[in-house]
Amino acid sequence: MKQKLGVKKYIRYADDFVLLSANRSELKRWLYQISDWLGQELRLWLHPQKVTISTLASGVDLLGWEHFPHCRIMRETTKRRMFRNLRKGSNEATVASYLGSLGHGDAYEVASVVKNLNS
């Protein structure tokens, strides 16, 4: 990202990444270059429904959370999956893992529900 494209601000985790820029045309250019390189060099393609160019104020969807400038909110699908798994029955380690994950965002209400489900 830094050497080839000159991207100064980006977030990467495994195969997920977010590029940040104040210039929309720069983001479009990077998207084209990344897509072209992935196709030619690795025979991989970006998922068309998972690629967006949007403002930071509208939130960045990454790793099960919607990230905003001043808060982080758990994605609804992530929340539903968590509660479905809890209803099936979970051990203490799984519940502790969910509570630890919830502690990284603004999910106090969800954490209290998880605690009550397993009391």
Backbone hydrogen bonds, N-H to C=O, Kabsch-Sander energy under -0.5 kcal/mol:
donor,donor_aa,acceptor,acceptor_aa,energy
5,L,1,M,-0.8
6,G,1,M,-0.9
6,G,2,K,-0.6
7,V,1,M,-2.1
9,K,20,L,-0.5
10,Y,8,K,-0.5
11,I,18,V,-2.6
13,Y,16,D,-2.8
16,D,13,Y,-2.6
18,V,11,I,-2.6
20,L,9,K,-2.8
24,R,22,A,-0.7
27,L,23,N,-1.7
28,K,24,R,-2.2
29,R,25,S,-2.2
30,W,26,E,-2.6
31,L,27,L,-2.5
32,Y,28,K,-2.3
33,Q,29,R,-2.5
34,I,30,W,-3.0
35,S,31,L,-2.6
36,D,32,Y,-2.5
37,W,33,Q,-2.5
38,L,34,I,-2.8
39,G,35,S,-2.1
40,Q,36,D,-2.5
41,E,37,W,-2.9
42,L,37,W,-0.7
42,L,38,L,-1.4
43,R,38,L,-0.8
44,L,38,L,-1.9
50,K,47,H,-1.8
52,T,50,K,-0.6
54,S,52,T,-0.5
58,S,55,T,-0.8
59,G,56,L,-1.6
60,V,67,H,-2.5
61,D,59,G,-0.5
62,L,60,V,-0.8
62,L,65,W,-2.6
65,W,62,L,-1.3
66,E,73,I,-3.5
67,H,60,V,-3.1
67,H,65,W,-0.6
68,F,66,E,-0.5
68,F,71,C,-2.9
73,I,66,E,-2.5
75,R,64,G,-2.6
79,K,75,R,-2.3
80,R,76,E,-2.7
81,R,77,T,-2.2
82,M,78,T,-2.2
83,F,79,K,-2.4
84,R,80,R,-2.4
85,N,81,R,-2.2
86,L,82,M,-2.2
87,R,83,F,-2.4
88,K,84,R,-1.4
89,G,85,N,-0.6
89,G,86,L,-0.7
95,V,91,N,-2.0
96,A,92,E,-2.6
97,S,93,A,-2.0
98,Y,94,T,-2.4
99,L,95,V,-2.7
100,G,96,A,-2.3
101,S,97,S,-2.3
102,L,98,Y,-2.7
103,G,99,L,-1.3
104,H,101,S,-1.6
105,G,102,L,-1.4
106,D,72,R,-3.8
107,A,102,L,-0.5
107,A,105,G,-1.5
111,A,107,A,-2.5
112,S,108,Y,-2.0
113,V,109,E,-1.7
114,V,110,V,-2.3
115,K,111,A,-2.4
116,N,112,S,-2.1
117,L,113,V,-2.3
118,N,114,V,-1.3
119,S,116,N,-1.1
